[in-house]
Amino acid sequence: MLYLLVIQGGNYLFPLLLLPYLGRVLGVTEFGVLAYCQAIVQYLILLTDYGHNLTATRLVSVQRNDPAALSAVYSATMAAKLALTFVSFVLLLGGVLFVPGLSAHWPILVAAFVGVVANAVTPVWLFQGLEQMKSLVLPTFVSKIASFLCVVLLVKGQGDAALAALGISLGNVILAVAALWMIHRRRRVSLIATSWAGMRASLGEGFPVFLSLVLVSFYVNFNSILLNYFHGPTVVGQFAMADKIRVAAQALFMVIGQAFYPRISHCNATDPAAAQDLMRTAMLAIFGCALGLFAAIQLLAGWGVELWLGEQFHASIFLLRLEAVLLPVISVAFVFGNLGLLALGRVQVLKNVYAGVTVLHLLYVVPLTRYLGAEGTIISVILTESFGAAAFALLYFREVRPPAHARA
């Protein structure tokens, strides 16, 4: 857990340090354009991740003591990710060539796509499944420092959004190279010939989770696109700033869950009672962290935004306080969805819930965003996450509840 906290701290600390710099240098409007392009590219990252960060982690944790099976999982997963990367490139190329709203920002999109490729070939899921995250601590910090320096040195004023995207992507490239080099040096796993059947099996394993994540990402990233359509990039910039801070805070309790996830998955297959004990411990840690973060944002948002980001992001203060409501709600969904149902292998259940809440989201997000702006967008997300959290909790307790004859 400590190593994951350090790694995720690097993943979010340096972007948080960049926010005030990019906000001041690029200005609210161009920062909004950058956020809009990043929302588009996030769909490609989602495609190349394909749920493997969860499903492959679980497979690695189960097969960790079988070198041949572990190499088969590693090779099939990497082959699937390379195929998905090619598909994402074709989609980006088609968008840049034929969609006017994207072609105008092609330099930013191309620069950000470098990070998509690097992210796809970085096997964090392997290190996490083996519970060897310590190995990635130093490479993560080196990559983030390099990325931070590149952005500061390259971005000097308005019109440099593409250079900002490139600087951020370079950090991902450095981490990918370091992770692959460590795998090659240690020879814990090796790339072996993978058949089409093996690659299809990997894609099939990840598909339910991928579909679930697509549904979640659809309404999350769709929010920025919808805001841009109704209210323009300046409002997107204010919303994106608050949203990025909330996501960074949210990462703290998600890291705790990521540390528990492979162990809970392993215990579900070997010792269900121990898995339940771990779940109770994870609940206390994650819920406590989420509530503490909610209180801290309510108290410090005004002072922090004014000091850190400046007057031009004053509108983000209320948005950030409203976004903080999501922290305890999402913590409930994360515990009972990811650590509960997903660790039990109930991916179909997750997919059904995400499909349902996405349909609900589409019913109210458009009118709320149109008439209430960014506040309406955040309210719609709170509603959607609340429905999802309630469903996950109900389904999890139904799943682990002993049969009637056992209770009798």
N, C-alpha and C positions, 0 to 999 in steps of 0.2 A: 504494500500500500504506500509506503514511504517513497519507494522508487517511482511508482506511478504518479504520486503527487508532485515529485520533483520534475518528472518529464512533462506532465500536463501543465505544471507551473511555467515551464519554459515555453510550451505551446501557446499559452495565453498571456503570460507576463509581457513578452516582447511585442505582440500585437497591441496590447493595452498601452504600452509605452509609445507605440507608433501612432496611436489614434490622435493625440493632441497635435503631434507634428503634422500628420497628413491633413487633419482638419484645418489647421491654420494655414499651411502652405498651399494646399489645393483649393481651399474655400469650401463652403457648404455645398454649392451646386456640383462642383466637380467631384467632391467626395461622394455625393449621391450617385453620380455616374459610375464611379468606381464600385460602389456598393451594388448598384444595379447589375453591372457586369459580373461581379463575384457571385451574385445570386443565380445568374445564368450558368456560370461555370460550376456552381455547386451541384447542379443536376448531373454534370459529367463526372464529377467526383463520386457522386452517389452511384452512378452506373458502374464505374470501375471498382468501387468498394464491394458492391453487389451483396452486401450482407456478410461477406467473408470475415469481417472483423469480429463477428459474433459466431457464425457457424464454424468457420475454420478454427477459431480459438477453442471452441468446444471439442472439435475432432482432435486437435493437437493435444489437449489436456487428457483425453481418453487414451490416445495412442502413444503417449510420451515414452513409454517403456518398450516400445516395439520399433526399432530403427527402420526396418523395411517399410512398415505401414506408415511411419512418420514421413519418410521420404516420398512415399506415394501421395500422401495428403499435400505435402509441400509442392510437389511438382505439378499435380493436377490443379491446385489453386493458382499457382503462378501462371500456368498456361491459360487458364480461364481469364485471369486478369489481363494478360497481354491481348487476348482476343477482344475483350471488352474495351481496352484502350484504343484499339483500332476502330471499333465501332463508334466510340466517342469522338475520335478525330473526324470521321466521315460526317457525323452529325454537326460538329462545329463548322466544318467546311461548308456544308450545305446551308447552315444558318447565316454564315458570313456572306455567302454568295447570293442568297435569294431572299433574305429577310432584311428590309431596309432599316428597321430599328437596331439590328445587330451589325450590319455592314458599316454603319457610321462609327462604331467603336471597335473595329476589328483589331487594331494594335493592342488594346487592353485585353481583349479576349485571347489573342494568340499568346501574349505574355503570361496570362494566367494559366493557359493550357499546359505550359511547361511544368507547372506545379501539379497538374492533374496526372501527367505521366509519371513524375517522381513519386507521387503519393501511391499510385497503383502498384509500383514495384517495390515499395517499402514493406517488408513482411512483419509489421508490428504484431500482427495476430499470432505469428509463430513464437516470438519472444514472450508474449503474454500467456499463451497456452502452456509454454514450458516454465512459466513463472521465473523468467530471467530478465525482467525489465531493467535490472541494475545495469546491464550491458549497454543500454541505450541512453543512459543519463548524460554522459559526457558528449556523445555525438549530437544529442538533441540540443544541448546548450551551445555547442560550437556552431551548429547550423543556424540557430536563432540569432546568435550574436552576429554571425556573418550576414544574415538576412537584414537585420536591423541596420548594420553599417552600410550595406548596399543601398537601402532605401534612403537613408539620410544623405549619403553622398550623391545619389542620382537625382533625387526629387528636389528641385529648387524653386518651383513655382507652378502656377496654373498651366495646364497642358502636359504635365508630367505624370498623369495617372497611369499610363502604360509602363513607365519606368518603375512606378511604385509596385505594380502587379508583378513585374519581372523580378524586382528585388525580393519580394515575398516568395516567389517561386524558387529562387536560387537556394534559399534555405532548405526547401524540400529536396532539392537535388543533392545537396551535401549529405543530408540524413540518409537518403536512399543509398548512396554510394557507400557510406560507412556501415549501414546495416548489412548490405549484401557482402561486403568484404569480411565482416565478422563471421557471417554464416560460412563463407568459403574457408576461412582460416580454421575454424573450430571443427568443421566436418561433422557436426552433429546430424545434419541432414544433407542430402545431395540431390541435385536434379537428375531425374531418371526419365527414360522415355515414357511419354504419356500418350495413351491412345485417345481417339476421339470419344470413346465411351467413358474413359476416366474424366475427361474434361467436361463432358455432358453431365456426369454424375456430380461433379463439383458445382456446376451451374444449377443443377436440380436441387442440391442440398441448400444452396443459398437463396433460391428463388423466392420461397415464402417470406423470408426475412427481407429480401430485396424489395419485394412488392410492398411489404409493410412500411419500409423506409421510404419508398417512393411516395406512398400516400402521405406520410408525415411531411416529407420534404416538399411535396407539392403545395400543401397549404402554407408551410413555413416560408419557402422562397417565393411562392405566388403572391404573398403579401406585399413584398417590395415591388414586384412588377405591377400589381394592382394599384398601389399607392402612386407609383410613377405615372400610371395612366391617368388617374383622376386628379392628382395634385402636383405632379412634377418632381424633379430631382431634389429640390431644396427640402421638401417635406420628407422625402426618402432619406436624405442625409441626416436629418434630426432623428428620425425613427431608427435608422441603422446604427447610429452612435449609441443610443440607449439599448438597442437589442444586442449589440456586440458586448457591451459591459455586462448585461444580464447573462449572456451565454458564457462569458468568462467566469462569472461567479458560479454559475450552474456546474461548470466543469469540476469544481472542488468536490461536490458530493457524488458526481458521476465517476470521478477517479476512485473514490472509496468503493463504489459498486464494481468497477472494473477489476479491482484487486480481489474482491470476493467472488466474482463470476466464475473463473476457471475452477476454483476450489469447490464452489457449490455444485457446478456441473459434474465434477469428478465424484463428489460425495453422493449426488443423486443416483449415480450408477453403482456405487459401492456401499454406501452407508447412509440411507435416507434420514435416520435420526440425527446424524451429524449435520446433514444438510439443513435440517430445520433449525438446529442450534445456530448455525452460521447465518441463516436468514434473520433470526431474531436479533443477532448482534448487528447485522448490516442495517436493519430497520432503525435501530436506535441511533447508530452513527449517522446515517443519511438524513433521517428526519431532523435530528438535532442540528446538523450542519445547515440544512436548508432553512430552518426557522431562524437560526442565527444570522445567516446572510440576508434574509428578508428584513430583519430588524436593523441591521447595519446600513442597508441601502436607504431605508426610510429616514434614518437619522442623518446620514452623511451625504446623500445625493446632492443637495443644493450646494453645500460647501465644496464637494469634490468636483462637480462639473464646472462651477464658476472658476475655481482655481486651476483646474487641470486642462479644461478645454476652452475656456474663454466665453465672453458674452455672446458670441455668435451661435453657441449651442445652448443658450438659456432654455429654449423650448424643450430640450431633451431631459430637463430635470423632472418635470411631471411625468413624462413618458417613462423614464427610468423607474420612478416610484410605482407606476402602474405595472410595469413589466415585472417588478419584484414579486408581485402576487403570484406569478408563474412558478417561482422557485419551490415553495412547499407543494404546489399542485403537481408539478413535474416529478418531484421526488417520490410521490406516491405512485405515479405511473411507472417510474423507473424501477422501483423496488418490486412491485407486483408483476410488472410486465417482463422486464429483462432478467432480473435475478430470480423471479418466481417462475413464470410460465415458460420463458425462453430457455432457462437452464434445465427445465424439465423436458425440453424438446417439443413444447406445444406451439410450434411456429404457426400452424394453421389458425389457432385461436387468435394469436396476435394479429395475423393478417385480416381476419374478419372484423376485429375491433377497429383497426386502423381504417379499414374500408368504410365502416359505419360512421366514424367520427369525421372522416374527410367529406363524406356526403353531407353531413350536418353542417360542417364548416362552410361549404359552398352555398348553403341556403341563406346564411346571414352575413358572410364576410363582405359581399359586394355592397349591400345597402349600408352596413355599418361603416365601411371604409369611405364610401362616397359621401355620406352626410356627416360623419364625425371625424374624418381624416385619420391620422395616425392613432388617435385614441380609440377610434372604432375598430381599427385593425387589431390592436392589442386586446380589446375586450372580446373580440371574436376568438382570438387564440386562447384566452383564459377559459371561455366557454367550452371550446373544443377539447382542451387538455383536461378540464374537469370531467367531462363526459368519459374520456378515455381512462382517467385514473379510477373513476368509480367502477367502470366495467372490468378493468384489470384486477382490482381488489376483489370484487365479487367472484370472478372466475377463478382466481387463485385459491381463495378459501374453499370454493366448491371442489377444486382439484385435490387439495390436500386433506379435506375433511374425511375422516374414516368412514367406511360403510356403516349403514344403520345397524347391521347385525354385530359389527365390532363394537359399536358404542353401547349396544345393549349388553 
